[in-house]
């Protein structure tokens, strides 16, 4: 089966050997390389990113830090100057895998990282506990990062990490097949639809929205104050017409029957609808609580 976006890849013997030959063997130089890249990222992001959940950068900014640093890494590898630039380039040229990954870290947090073959490289290790080292490098098998298995796994982690209560998305039925949850984390994150990350969207498509449909059918509706906060800036055309539960369940059934789980244009249109909602709030997608 092809990997989902941001899914952790199995470490094959070939990937393990390439990782050891080109990266792990370089020891302290590898850590110094990523710390230097992180310093560049901090210099670019810290002045312009607002506080997250009332706390200053880098708190809560794992996605932004990882994305920025990954772009810097790609630029460096494309035009190598240093020995480590060349080492990473040689690793990739030999067939080494480099991909951004996202998942549940040690059954406690959502976390973004970069997978280099058999290595887990967390370049935003200090975004929950800001006194921790900025970068952590471990074998994937020892990292504690796993891909979310289900909506229940996501909800359990959201409760631990964000202090979130999670409800069924009966508010925006057309988005419910991909974003079947509404989360609310008082004092931390604004109430919002979940989860607008590539991995969770892909996971909802894997079973043609059957897990999403079951949650929408059986899960609790958002209480009035949470519903009001989400609906305040939701475009009218995305709102439920009358019976949100029935409409959300029907949206899953209809999407499954129409083959939408493998229809990229349909999925992209739903994501654009979600982004319209975020634009109306004057917030980036991450501000909704998307990991």
C-alpha positions, 0 to 999 in steps of 0.5 A: 500500500502506498504511504499516506502523506506524512506517514512514517515509512518502514525502515528497510535494510537498505534504508538502514544501511544508507542511513548508517553509512552517510548520516549516523556515522557523522555523529556530532556533525549531524547534530551541529548541522541541524542546530545551525539550520534551526538557528536560521529558521528561528531568525526568520520566524521568531520576529513575525509569528505571534504568540501561540496559546498566550506563549511566545515562539517557539511554543506551539510552532512545530509545524511552522518550524519543520516546514521552514527548516525543511525548505532550507534543507532542500535548498542547501542540498540542491546547491551543496557547500558544506560537508554535511550538505554533500553528505545529505545529497549523497544519501539521497542520490544513493536512494536514501529517503527524506520525508516530513512526517507527522504523528503521535509522539510517545502517546502524548503529543502531536509532533512534526519531524523529518525522517531520514531513512532510519533516523527521526530528526525532530527540529522543533523539540522545544515547542511544547517544553521550551527548555528542552534541546531544540533538536532531537535525533534518534533511530526511528524505532526509538523515537516513540513517534507513531502514525495515528491509527484511528479517529479514537487515537486522534481524540485521545491524543487531542485530550492529553495534548490540547486538553480538548473535548472533541465533538462530531462535525454536524456544523459543516456537512460537506466537509464532514467526510474529511473533517469529521470532528470539532475540537474545543480547548479552552484557553489553548486553541480556538474551537475548530474542525479537525483535522486539516493535516494531510495525514488525517485527511488521507486516513479518512479516505483510506476506508472511503469515509466509513470511520468518519461516518460512524463518528458523525452518526454516534458522536456527540454534537458540539455544545451551543457555545462551541457551535456558535464559535465555529459558525460565527465565521463559517460561510453560509454555503457550508452550514447545515441546512436543518439536521446537521447529523443527518446531513453529515452522515449523508455526505459521507455516504454520497462521497463514498458512492461517488468514489470521492475517496480517490478523487483529488479534485474533490478533496482539493475543493473541500480543502479550499472550502475549509481555507475559506472558513479560515480566511473568514476568521482572519487566521491561518489554518493552524490557528484552528487547532490543526496540528 
